[in-house]
Each structure stands twice: as C-alpha cells, then as structure tokens.
C-alpha cells in the first residue's frame, strides 16, 4: 500500500502528469493571447508535451518558453498566412452558402481544395516545426507529405480534433479548457510521433546540413 502512494507509485505519477499537462495548457493559452502567436504557442506546447511530460526531460515552463522563442518568427509567419487565407476562403464560402453569391464551379472547387490542403498541413505543421529546423516552406511541404503518407493517422487526428472541439463547446464545462488542449496534444502525440519517426535521422547518421538539423534533444 505504501508503494501505491510513493513518488514512484501510479497515483503520484498520474497526478504529476496531470499537473504538468494543465501547466503546459495554461502556458499555451498565455502564449496564444497575441493571436498571431497561436502557431508559435502550439509548436511549443507539442515540444513540451513530448519532451517534458512524456519523456520527463527538463521542466515544463522552461522548455515551453525555450521552444516558444526558437519558433517565434516562423510560428507568427505561419499563423498570419493561415489566418489571412482562412478568413478569405471562409468569407467566400459564407457568401456562397448564406447569400447565394454565384461563383464558377471551378473557383468553388479550387477553394474547397485549398481548405482541404490547409487542414492537412495544419494537422502536422506545428509538431514538425517543434522538431525540425527548416525553412517554413519546407516545413509545410513535409507536413503535407506526412499527411498523405500516413493518411490513416491523418484521419484519426482530424476526427479526434473535431470531436475534442465539439465536446469542449457543447459538453464540457468552460474550466476544462485548462486541460482539454493539453490532454489532446498529449494523446495525439502518440499518433504524430509514429509519423515523425519516419523522418528522424538514424543515430549513426548525420542529420544533414545546418538548415535542416533535427532538434537534438530527441532520443529514440
């Protein structure tokens, strides 16, 4: 019985993991407040969730802000592109569906294709950003390739994220927002890591040139 409540016991580990997930979520919310840093904060959340919460390396707060600073510029750039493109495409769809504005079938199809492309890239972009040091264009390309290559993981991620958002809006109490994003990030990381490992350099091989170095904390 004493082992059950010890620092090595399951109860302590569960409470410690839960506390770290809540802390990481609070940091994520704070990091998202400027709005244009949503992508940066999401990359930092994933980085922290895998490194500190799952692998017990470092401290949640220090690892979060470390990743936040490293990915600030690329995260802001990615967020701005997503917000602008998403607003334009969303407004177009709204005008067509709600106001009966006529557009060509080709233009409507292209808009739908762009929305699908955005979703596929977003599902992997910020985890990839947290792990690999590449130009934003290459990060987007890698995220898209991963979404197609691991289509079954992509479907699971999309369905899971949609379910979590729906549950938080319609079922869960508002205070659960302090746990829900981090908990989903924790759970989904087990899926994303399966895809990510396919692109990790082997331990005995160099990671490549300086622009495409994998962040060196990760250890298979």
C-alpha positions in Angstrom: 0.0 0.0 0.0 2.8 2.4 0.8 4.3 1.9 -2.7 0.9 3.0 -4.1 1.3 6.5 -2.7 5.1 6.8 -3.0 6.8 9.1 -5.5 7.3 6.1 -7.8 3.7 4.9 -7.4 0.9 5.2 -10.0 -1.1 7.8 -8.1 1.8 10.2 -7.8 2.8 9.7 -11.5 -0.8 10.3 -12.6 -1.2 13.5 -10.6 2.2 14.7 -11.7 1.4 14.1 -15.4 -2.0 15.8 -15.0 -0.5 18.8 -13.2 2.1 19.2 -16.0 -0.5 18.9 -18.7 -2.5 21.7 -17.0 0.6 23.8 -16.6 1.5 23.4 -20.3 -2.1 24.2 -21.3 -2.1 27.4 -19.3 1.2 28.4 -20.8 -0.2 27.6 -24.3 -3.2 29.9 -23.6 -0.9 32.7 -22.4 1.3 32.2 -25.5 -1.8 32.5 -27.8 -3.0 35.8 -26.4 -1.4 38.0 -29.1 -3.3 35.8 -31.6 -0.6 36.0 -34.2 1.5 33.7 -31.9 -1.1 30.8 -31.9 1.2 28.7 -34.1 4.3 29.5 -32.1 2.5 28.6 -28.9 1.1 25.4 -30.4 4.6 24.3 -31.5 5.9 25.0 -28.0 3.0 23.0 -26.5 3.8 19.9 -28.6 7.5 20.2 -27.9 6.9 20.5 -24.2 4.3 17.7 -24.1 6.7 15.2 -25.7 9.9 16.3 -24.1 8.9 17.2 -20.6 5.5 15.5 -20.0 6.1 12.2 -21.8 9.8 11.8 -21.5 10.4 13.7 -18.2 13.2 15.8 -19.7 13.6 19.3 -18.3 10.9 21.5 -16.7 7.6 22.3 -18.4 7.8 26.1 -18.1 11.4 26.4 -19.1 11.1 24.0 -22.1 7.9 25.7 -23.3 9.4 29.2 -23.4 12.6 27.9 -24.9 10.7 26.4 -27.8 8.4 29.5 -28.0 11.4 31.7 -28.5 13.1 29.4 -31.1 9.9 29.2 -33.2 8.6 32.7 -32.7 9.3 34.1 -36.2 8.2 31.0 -38.2 5.2 30.5 -36.0 4.0 34.0 -36.4 4.5 33.8 -40.2 2.6 30.6 -40.4 -0.2 31.9 -38.2 -0.6 35.0 -40.3 -0.8 33.0 -43.6 -3.3 30.6 -42.1 -5.5 33.5 -40.6 -5.5 35.5 -43.8 -6.1 32.6 -46.2 -8.6 31.1 -43.8 -10.5 34.3 -43.5 -10.6 34.9 -47.3 -11.8 31.3 -48.0 -14.2 31.3 -45.1 -15.8 34.6 -46.2 -16.1 33.3 -49.8 -17.8 30.1 -48.6 -20.2 32.2 -46.4 -21.1 34.5 -49.3 -21.9 31.5 -51.5 -23.8 29.4 -48.9 -25.6 32.2 -47.0 -26.1 34.9 -49.6 -26.4 32.9 -52.8 -23.5 34.7 -54.4 -22.7 32.9 -57.6 -19.2 31.8 -58.4 -17.9 29.4 -61.1 -17.7 25.7 -60.2 -14.0 25.7 -60.9 -13.4 28.6 -58.4 -15.6 26.9 -55.8 -13.7 23.6 -56.3 -10.4 25.3 -56.0 -11.4 27.0 -52.8 -12.5 23.7 -51.3 -9.2 22.1 -52.4 -7.3 24.9 -50.7 -9.3 24.5 -47.5 -8.5 20.7 -47.5 -4.8 21.4 -48.2 -4.7 23.9 -45.2 -6.3 21.3 -42.9 -3.9 18.6 -43.9 -0.8 20.9 -43.4 -2.1 22.3 -40.1 -2.5 18.9 -38.5 1.3 18.3 -38.8 2.8 21.7 -39.3 3.4 22.8 -35.7 4.6 19.4 -34.4 7.0 19.3 -37.3 8.1 22.9 -36.5 8.8 21.9 -32.9 11.1 19.1 -34.1 12.9 20.2 -37.3 14.9 23.3 -38.1 13.8 24.1 -41.7 12.5 27.0 -43.7 8.8 27.5 -43.3 8.2 26.4 -46.9 10.0 23.1 -46.3 8.1 22.6 -43.0 4.8 23.0 -44.9 5.9 20.6 -47.6 7.0 18.0 -45.0 3.7 18.4 -43.2 1.7 17.8 -46.4 3.8 14.8 -47.4 3.3 13.3 -43.9 -0.5 13.9 -44.0 -0.7 11.9 -47.3 1.8 9.1 -46.5 0.2 8.5 -43.1 -3.3 9.0 -44.2 -4.8 6.7 -41.6 -3.1 8.8 -38.8 -4.3 12.0 -40.5 -7.9 10.7 -40.5 -7.6 9.8 -36.8 -6.1 13.2 -35.9 -8.8 15.1 -37.9 -11.7 13.1 -36.3 -10.2 13.3 -32.9 -9.6 17.1 -33.0 -13.1 17.7 -34.4 -14.5 15.6 -31.5 -12.5 17.4 -28.9 -13.5 20.8 -30.1 -17.2 19.8 -30.3 -17.0 18.3 -26.8 -15.4 21.4 -25.3 -18.0 23.7 -26.9 -21.2 21.6 -26.3 -20.4 19.1 -23.5 -17.6 20.1 -21.2 -17.7 22.9 -18.7 -15.7 26.0 -19.6 -12.9 25.4 -16.9 -12.0 22.2 -18.8 -10.3 24.5 -21.3 -7.4 24.4 -18.8 -6.9 20.7 -19.5 -8.5 19.8 -22.8 -6.0 21.3 -25.3 -3.0 19.9 -23.4 -4.7 16.5 -23.0 -5.5 16.2 -26.7 -1.9 17.3 -27.5 -0.6 14.5 -25.2 -2.9 11.8 -26.7 -2.4 12.9 -30.3 1.4 13.0 -29.9 1.4 9.2 -29.7 0.0 9.2 -33.2 2.1 12.0 -34.6 5.3 10.5 -33.3 4.7 7.4 -35.3 4.8 9.6 -38.5 7.6 11.8 -37.2 10.0 8.9 -36.6 10.0 8.1 -40.3 11.9 11.3 -40.9 14.2 11.3 -37.9 17.9 10.8 -38.7 19.3 7.4 -37.6 21.6 7.7 -34.5 24.7 6.6 -36.5 24.0 9.1 -39.4 24.4 12.8 -39.6 21.2 14.9 -39.6 22.1 16.8 -42.7 23.1 20.4 -43.4 22.7 23.1 -40.8 19.4 24.4 -42.1 17.7 21.0 -41.7 19.1 19.8 -38.4 16.6 17.9 -36.2 16.4 19.4 -32.8 18.9 17.4 -30.9 17.1 16.7 -27.6 15.1 13.9 -29.1 16.2 10.4 -28.5 14.5 7.4 -29.9 
